[in-house]
């Protein structure tokens, strides 16, 4: 079982982190409602990158761990209570102070894309292409995204990343690696940011996304199909 109290890079990623270059690293997670789930509502896919200074990752882990305590974080679970909702806002404020948030959104998702796999691929394309074009990421920079549990989904993600490399939309040398939030607490950051954007989209509720707006650090990209 991974050490859930860690404030340093997980052993499984240390080698990649040590080789990464540039000033920023990107941590990616998603929130979505597939066409199959969108009965009575709009389908959407939100893919969120939180950019943190590469030299300050240990300090940022420590600040997030201070809010969460010794356990693990999942924003959806926190949202079930008033105390948890207060922690969401506190977590969002901590993320906003430490980094920048870039969100690729596809809304709606075409009905033929029932499981939103094409939407995810398109959001990855738009997000990573923009981060590389804008020089937010070094050609040998670091991208960590949450690993999905299903092996077919993992294969799909690998195919998307490899296609972006072959097409030249992202550098061959860019480190793009999956990880779990249990191993890498910095993935809590895009989790809370994605949830806040989702909540604003589905409930028109501003309080969770407000910490990002207050810092002017939330940037949205349209990922049309």
Secondary structure, DSSP 8 states (H G I E B T S, - for coil): ---TT--S--GGGHHHHHH--SSEEEEEEEEEE-TTT-TTS--EEEEEEEEEEGGGHHHHHHHHHHHH-SS---HHHHTTSHHHHHHHHHHHHHHHHHEEEEEEEE-S--TT-TT-HHHHHHHHHHHHHHHHHTTSS-TT-EEEEE--SSHHHHHHHHHHHHHHHHTTSS-TT-EEEEE-TTT-TTHHHHHHHHHHHHHHHHH---TTTHHHHHHT-EEEEE---
